[in-house]
Amino acid sequence: MTSSVFLRPAAYVVNVVDLRPIQPENELVKYPDDTYLVIPAINNHASEEVQHVQEWAEENNLRLNPNKCKEIIFQSSRAKARK
């Protein structure tokens, strides 16, 4: 393994410090090689948040892997019962 392999996660951690969600109710969960954007279902700004992360990545010479980007919707059982 080359030293650059070890530097990539470290460089990401240094860069990711300034990545913050636009909306205060949203949350970014950051790991050395991964980031999760958690958006409450009542928030209508999901596409704005995703665009913000994309722009941040481009500004920091990083790229998102669209093949690894997924959307998961969690819903409480009480919300399901109301439908």
C-alpha positions as CSV (number, residue, x, y, z in Angstrom):
1,M,0.0,0.0,0.0
2,T,1.3,3.4,-0.9
3,S,1.3,6.3,1.6
4,S,-1.3,8.2,-0.5
5,V,-3.8,5.5,0.5
6,F,-3.3,6.5,4.1
7,L,-3.4,10.2,3.4
8,R,-6.8,10.2,1.6
9,P,-8.9,9.6,4.8
10,A,-6.8,12.0,6.7
11,A,-7.1,14.7,4.1
12,Y,-10.9,14.1,4.0
13,V,-11.1,14.6,7.8
14,V,-9.2,17.9,7.6
15,N,-11.4,19.1,4.7
16,V,-14.8,17.9,6.1
17,V,-14.5,20.1,9.2
18,D,-16.1,23.0,7.3
19,L,-18.9,21.0,5.8
20,R,-22.2,21.8,7.7
21,P,-25.8,21.5,6.8
22,I,-27.7,24.5,5.5
23,Q,-30.8,23.8,7.7
24,P,-30.2,23.5,11.4
25,E,-32.6,20.5,11.7
26,N,-30.5,18.5,9.3
27,E,-27.5,16.6,10.4
28,L,-24.2,15.5,8.8
29,V,-22.7,12.3,10.3
30,K,-19.0,12.2,9.2
31,Y,-16.6,9.3,9.1
32,P,-13.1,9.2,7.7
33,D,-14.2,7.9,4.3
34,D,-18.0,8.5,4.4
35,T,-20.6,11.1,5.2
36,Y,-24.3,10.7,5.9
37,L,-26.8,13.5,5.4
38,V,-29.8,13.0,7.7
39,I,-32.8,15.0,6.8
40,P,-36.1,14.8,8.7
41,A,-39.1,13.9,6.5
42,I,-40.9,17.1,7.3
43,N,-38.0,19.1,5.7
44,N,-38.6,20.2,2.1
45,H,-35.0,21.2,1.5
46,A,-33.5,17.8,0.7
47,S,-32.4,18.7,-2.8
48,E,-30.9,22.0,-1.6
49,E,-28.9,20.1,1.0
50,V,-27.6,17.5,-1.5
51,Q,-26.6,20.3,-3.9
52,H,-24.8,22.1,-1.1
53,V,-22.8,18.9,-0.4
54,Q,-22.0,18.5,-4.1
55,E,-20.8,22.0,-4.3
56,W,-18.7,21.6,-1.2
57,A,-17.1,18.5,-2.6
58,E,-16.2,20.2,-5.9
59,E,-14.7,23.2,-4.1
60,N,-12.5,20.8,-2.1
61,N,-11.4,18.8,-5.1
62,L,-13.5,15.8,-4.0
63,R,-16.2,14.0,-6.0
64,L,-19.3,12.2,-4.9
65,N,-19.8,8.6,-6.1
66,P,-23.5,8.6,-7.3
67,N,-23.4,4.8,-7.3
68,K,-23.0,4.9,-3.6
69,C,-25.6,7.6,-2.9
70,K,-28.8,6.2,-1.6
71,E,-32.0,7.5,-0.1
72,I,-33.6,5.7,2.8
73,I,-36.9,6.8,4.2
74,F,-37.8,5.9,7.7
75,Q,-41.3,6.3,9.0
76,S,-42.8,5.6,12.4
77,S,-45.5,3.0,12.7
78,R,-47.8,5.7,14.1
79,A,-47.4,7.7,10.9
80,K,-48.2,4.6,8.8
81,A,-51.3,4.0,10.8
82,R,-52.6,7.5,10.0
83,K,-52.6,6.9,6.3
